[in-house]
Amino acid sequence: MKEQMKTIRLLMAGVFCFAAFLPVKAQTETRFLSLNEAVETALKENKQLLTTSLDEKIAQSDYHKSDAIFLPQINVSYTAMVTNDPLNVFGFKLQQQSVTAQDFNPVLLNSPDALKDFNANIEVQMPLLNLDQIYMRKAAAAQKEAARYGTLRMKDYISFEVKKAYLQLQLAYREKGVLEEALATSGEVYASVERFFAQGLIRKSDVLNAKVHVSGVETNLEKAKSAVANASDYLSLLMGRPTGAVYQVEEPASSIITSNTSVSNLRSDFQAMEKAVTATEMMRKSSALSLVPRLNAFGNYQWNDRKFASFGSDSYLLGVRLSWTLFNGNQSKYNARSSKLMGMKMQEQLSDQKMKAQLEYNKTSRDLDDIAFELRKQNDMVEQAAEALRITKDRFEQGLEKTADVLVAQTQLSGQQLNYARTVYKQNLTAAYMGFITSGESINK
């Protein structure tokens, strides 16, 4: 009976342990993710890009605020007042159209009784010609276009970051595969070493060295698995998804060739800067034109009555105002000068930015040539290291090579395979960066 109870306890403990691991495994989702899907998802859901899109909408909203230079302003008010001030009492009676002959009695004019007045008023102001505001609107339009170009450039940047993260994930998988192959080879060598040791053909130190080598490969393999998870998390972040998923990716390819041969002047960040320069020029003109006469119309329609919510007497007033600011303390002059200097500064920044972009293009182009040469050499070294390991293993099995020689050959092959994978990653990343610095965007895209 005691043995049965002991068996039941062991079974229950096993069930609980198994159940404890189920939620942990359920948290890890593995799915295939293509590069195109990753880029498309990021362009829709990336948080940084969504923030930039909101900046563009803010610029659009600021532009539409300038619609006021063409549209009327209408105010409606209803006022209740009571007064015994002689001037206001007589004026209210006129507005209420209730003046009688006895109201001209000097006694009543000088000491009137308190009078109530309820006034409903509609006031309209209509801009007709304000040249400074027209150029301010043009400045807002240029700033709106600059914000849109900024969004386009942010899309280029997010696409590049996604490609970079995807390449990192490909590299992590490739390193993981190389280390798995190295672990399998190391395991075979370790099994052979143990067999030779049992036969008394080698020393104990050879067995220990082989075991240390296997442990080192296992440690690096665990790090490679963590690298896969880390790269997957970064991809999830770029795509605006929760972290925790592990993605399977396409096999990496090398020799990516970009069709762009120079830095495009249509690159969206250049055009954003040019629109910003245009905006400062429009602001300069607006400041200069603030001293030009303005023409605006105005009017109001009102009702006055002694009773609340009554509209017994109505009247209107219409007019056109021509105003001219002759001098405002040189404010307009120096605002225009500041805008001009700001435009000159931004123009120099744009020129410097284009020169730096061309410098980056020249460097990246040379890097691609160097990496292509390096990749060919790395491929040869991998083949040579693989052949060296095969020969060393055959001689080891025949007792003609030491254990250390096999381990060195295996380490050399793994190292060359990892170097080749990293060179492919570097070539693809450099090509993606070349596409980023040479991309050209149109505002109508």
Buried (B, 14 or more C-beta within 10 A) or exposed (E): EEEEEEEEEEEEEEEEEEEEEEEEEEEEEEEEBEBEEBBBBBBEEBEBBEEBBEBBEEBBEBBEEBEEBEEEEEEEEEEEEEBEEEEBBBBBBBBBEBEEEEBEEEEBEEEBEEBBBBBBBBBBBBBEEBBBBBBBBBBBBBBBBBBBBBBBBBBBBBBBBBBBBBBBBBBBBBBBEBBBBBBEBBBEBBEBBBEBBEEEEBEEEBBEBBBEBBEBBBEBBEEBBEBBBBBBBBBBBBBBBEEEBBBEBEEBEBEBEBEEEEBBEEBBBBBBBBBBBBBBBBBBBBBBBBBEEBBBBBBBBBBBBBEEEEEEBEEEEEEEEEEEEEEEEEEBBEBBBBBBEBBEEBBEEBEEBBEEBEEBBEEBBEBBEEBBEBBEEBBEBBEEBBEBBEEBBEBBEEEEBBBEBBBBBBBBBBBBBBBBBBBBBBBBBBBBBBBBBBBBBEEEE
